[in-house]
Amino acid sequence: MKYSLFNFSSLFVLLLAFTFGGCKKDEREINMNITEVSALYAPNDNLHVKLEPATSASVVFEWDQAKAEDGSLVMYEVAFDKQGGDFSAPVYKISSDGNGVQNKLTLSHKDLNRIANFAGINALETGKLRWTVLASKGTNVKKATVSRTIEVERPAGFAEIPTEVYLTGEGTEAGASLASAIKMKSTGPGVFEIYTQLKPGTYRFVNKTTGTPTSYIVQGSFLKMGDATATPAATPKVYRIELDFNNAAVKLTEITKVGYWFAPRNAIEAELAYVGNGVFKAENVKAEFKQESWGRDERYKFRMNLKAADGTETVEDWGSVNRDNSRPTATTPAAWYNVYKQNVNQWDYTFKFPTEADMKNVDLFLNFKPDAAYNHQVVIK
């Protein structure tokens, strides 16, 4: 019993020592004192920047380091405000390089274009932004004692460039239901196109098919934010619609004719009618090869006639990626049938019919569906 009592008493004393020792340690305060940033190094005050958001161009912001009283790490944010603003409600804040650790910020023209938009500087306008640095440690945030101005010249494009674009409205093939909107084909960063029919009614472009999408409309050759625009024709017509959000540009080109071009006879031998969803079709076309001294010639491609908004008419050839080809067989890869825009020429970039098509009727399909590579099909009857 005496041994057990001694151990219990010793344990009680030790617990008291740890308890008081722990309380004493917890009473120590964390030192969050820091100095403000007192010097900005780059860019020069009032630097003029012509923004090119479609490129990889950037602007580097640099400043003197703030100091923590206990020698620990200081974090940084760069704050942007309108000209004349006092940073009490900045239009944008962004952490510095290295997740806020480094005393510099590399900011792309694309992001700077967005910030200019937040500050009320419209596309094609020039305006000024004020910027400064916020240094922080924990909850202690210190605004720099200095600030600078940067002047930006915005391009015609949009600050927020969509990654997906859809065509919708009562004047479209899919109708006014947003859920049924037709997705356009992305042909490059911020650039989209679609081959489709427009009819009397309204149409618009949206960045998504759920919730509250951002809408864009056509105004002449420019793309603007808005809800709806009138169809450009009183009767249904087929168009290639090209959108460039980098330059806020739009191009509607009417497709007046699509022909099956038979190179050996240097002529269009059938016309493909538009059947919807980006597809042109010709039925029961006789594939009669041309007899030459060396054999029967079977080369073909497609020729497209177009009319621009100003009435200018042009012609395009749609053919193979290869300048010359062999006859396809059952094992020919599907990609062999993909079509590409080529210069107008009688012979170059033509396809060849399979041997068994000679003197047979065929159905020809030219597919400009936006969800796949542009291609064609030959169905032998």
Secondary structure as GFF3:
##gff-version 3
##sequence-region A 1 381
A	DSSP	alpha_helix	2	26	.	.	.	ID=ss1
A	DSSP	beta_strand	40	42	.	.	.	ID=ss2
A	DSSP	beta_strand	47	50	.	.	.	ID=ss3
A	DSSP	beta_strand	58	63	.	.	.	ID=ss4
A	DSSP	beta_strand	75	82	.	.	.	ID=ss5
A	DSSP	beta_strand	92	95	.	.	.	ID=ss6
A	DSSP	beta_strand	104	108	.	.	.	ID=ss7
A	DSSP	alpha_helix	109	118	.	.	.	ID=ss8
A	DSSP	beta_strand	126	137	.	.	.	ID=ss9
A	DSSP	beta_strand	140	143	.	.	.	ID=ss10
A	DSSP	beta_strand	148	153	.	.	.	ID=ss11
A	DSSP	beta_strand	166	168	.	.	.	ID=ss12
A	DSSP	three_ten_helix	178	180	.	.	.	ID=ss13
A	DSSP	beta_strand	182	183	.	.	.	ID=ss14
A	DSSP	beta_strand	185	188	.	.	.	ID=ss15
A	DSSP	beta_strand	191	198	.	.	.	ID=ss16
A	DSSP	beta_strand	202	206	.	.	.	ID=ss17
A	DSSP	beta_strand	215	219	.	.	.	ID=ss18
A	DSSP	beta_strand	222	225	.	.	.	ID=ss19
A	DSSP	beta_strand	229	230	.	.	.	ID=ss20
A	DSSP	beta_strand	237	244	.	.	.	ID=ss21
A	DSSP	beta_strand	249	262	.	.	.	ID=ss22
A	DSSP	three_ten_helix	263	265	.	.	.	ID=ss23
A	DSSP	beta_strand	267	271	.	.	.	ID=ss24
A	DSSP	beta_strand	273	276	.	.	.	ID=ss25
A	DSSP	beta_strand	279	287	.	.	.	ID=ss26
A	DSSP	beta_strand	290	292	.	.	.	ID=ss27
A	DSSP	beta_strand	295	297	.	.	.	ID=ss28
A	DSSP	beta_strand	299	307	.	.	.	ID=ss29
A	DSSP	beta_strand	313	319	.	.	.	ID=ss30
A	DSSP	three_ten_helix	334	337	.	.	.	ID=ss31
A	DSSP	beta_strand	340	342	.	.	.	ID=ss32
A	DSSP	beta_strand	351	352	.	.	.	ID=ss33
A	DSSP	three_ten_helix	355	357	.	.	.	ID=ss34
A	DSSP	beta_strand	360	367	.	.	.	ID=ss35
A	DSSP	beta_strand	375	380	.	.	.	ID=ss36
###
